[in-house]
Amino acid sequence: MTITGRDVSDELFGRLRSEWPEEALIILTEVIAWENASSKFNRALRVPSQELWERQKAEGRKQK
């Protein structure tokens, strides 16, 4: 979703709506949008990562 031109499929949107109230989806969308804007801003200005999290290897999947 944070890639320009990417969209949420109707199927995924329907699943989210069946599990979460509208207010929660609004907040989730707001957080995703903020993180997207922040990461693009930081990258453009060469702000380095603060290394606040470490990617965990999902069971049964290769870590990228």
FENBEL-V81542 format. One record per residue. N is the residue number from 1. RES is the residue in one letter. D_LAST is the distance of its C-alpha to the last C-alpha in Angstrom with 1 decimal. Layout:
# FENBEL-V81542
n;res;d_last
N;RES;D_LAST
N;RES;D_LAST
This chain:
# FENBEL-V81542
n;res;d_last
1;M;18.6
2;T;18.0
3;I;17.8
4;T;21.4
5;G;23.0
6;R;20.7
7;D;22.9
8;V;23.0
9;S;24.4
10;D;27.9
11;E;26.6
12;L;24.0
13;F;26.7
14;G;29.2
15;R;27.2
16;L;26.6
17;R;30.3
18;S;31.4
19;E;29.6
20;W;30.0
21;P;33.1
22;E;33.3
23;E;33.3
24;A;30.0
25;L;28.4
26;I;30.0
27;I;28.6
28;L;25.0
29;T;25.3
30;E;26.8
31;V;24.0
32;I;21.3
33;A;23.6
34;W;24.1
35;E;20.5
36;N;20.0
37;A;23.1
38;S;22.3
39;S;18.9
40;K;20.6
41;F;23.6
42;N;21.7
43;R;19.7
44;A;23.1
45;L;24.9
46;R;22.3
47;V;22.2
48;P;19.6
49;S;17.3
50;Q;19.3
51;E;16.4
52;L;17.8
53;W;14.9
54;E;12.1
55;R;9.0
56;Q;10.0
57;K;8.6
58;A;10.4
59;E;13.0
60;G;12.8
61;R;9.2
62;K;6.4
63;Q;3.8
64;K;0.0
